Amino acid sequence: MVASGHPHPTPKGRTLDVRALIARGEEPFPKVMALVQSTPPGQEFILVTPFIPAPLIEKLQGEGYRIRPEYRTDGSWQTHFVKPTG
């Protein structure tokens, strides 16, 4: 099992599961933004959250990201973000 709150590689990119951070009352925003900034253009990262991350989706859509949220059977959200190349 991978420690929550730290990105880990996936075949397409990296995944950050912030559910444990949020459950502990910690602010996940700095870790999320570090992942956003460190993702190379054209690459994907996945964010796992207990709710749909609407403010982040809105912000990154405005910056040209391709975004695909998926509701998971455990009640959480897995949102795929692809960083624009240009």
FENRANOR-V630756 format. One record per helix or strand of 3 or more residues. SS is the DSSP state (2 for helix, 1 for strand). FROM is the first residue (numbers start at 1). TO is the last residue. If there is no record, write none. Layout:
BEGIN
ss: (SS & SS)
from: (FROM & FROM)
to: (TO & TO)
END
This chain:
BEGIN
ss: (1 & 2 & 2 & 1 & 2 & 1 & 1)
from: (13 & 19 & 29 & 44 & 54 & 66 & 77)
to: (17 & 23 & 38 & 49 & 62 & 71 & 82)
END
